[in-house]
Amino acid sequence: MSLNKTRNKLYKAARILGDVNAVKKGRVGRRVARRAAGRVTGRGLGKLFKGWKF
């Protein structure tokens, strides 16, 4: 298994464990809002830097 596949599986497991933890603590809404905000921010930054050469 390649390093990227292993890393991908570890990140997915961490995300699932974080979801389970949020359910246990009753903070699901907060977690969903933060993940949505992160997606919006990531897309915005992606559009901002698209085509830039570093």
C-alpha positions in Angstrom: 0.0 0.0 0.0 1.4 3.4 -0.9 2.0 6.1 1.6 -0.8 8.3 0.2 -3.4 5.5 0.6 -2.3 4.9 4.1 -2.5 8.6 5.0 -5.9 8.8 3.4 -7.2 6.0 5.5 -5.8 7.5 8.7 -7.3 10.9 7.9 -10.7 9.2 7.2 -10.5 7.3 10.5 -9.7 10.4 12.4 -12.6 12.2 10.8 -15.0 9.4 11.8 -13.6 9.3 15.3 -14.1 13.1 15.6 -17.7 12.7 14.4 -18.3 10.0 17.0 -16.8 12.2 19.7 -19.0 15.1 18.7 -22.1 13.0 18.9 -21.1 11.8 22.4 -20.5 15.3 23.6 -23.6 16.8 21.9 -21.6 19.1 19.7 -22.7 17.9 16.2 -24.1 21.2 15.0 -20.9 23.0 15.9 -18.8 20.4 14.1 -20.9 20.5 11.0 -20.8 24.3 10.9 -17.0 24.3 11.2 -16.5 21.7 8.5 -18.8 23.6 6.2 -16.9 26.8 6.9 -13.6 25.1 6.2 -14.9 23.8 2.8 -16.1 27.3 1.8 -12.8 28.8 2.8 -10.8 26.2 1.0 -12.8 26.7 -2.2 -12.5 30.4 -2.0 -8.7 30.2 -1.5 -8.5 27.7 -4.4 -10.2 30.1 -6.7 -8.1 33.0 -5.5 -4.8 31.2 -6.1 -5.8 29.3 -9.3 -3.4 30.0 -12.0 -0.7 31.6 -9.8 2.9 30.3 -10.3 5.0 30.0 -7.2 
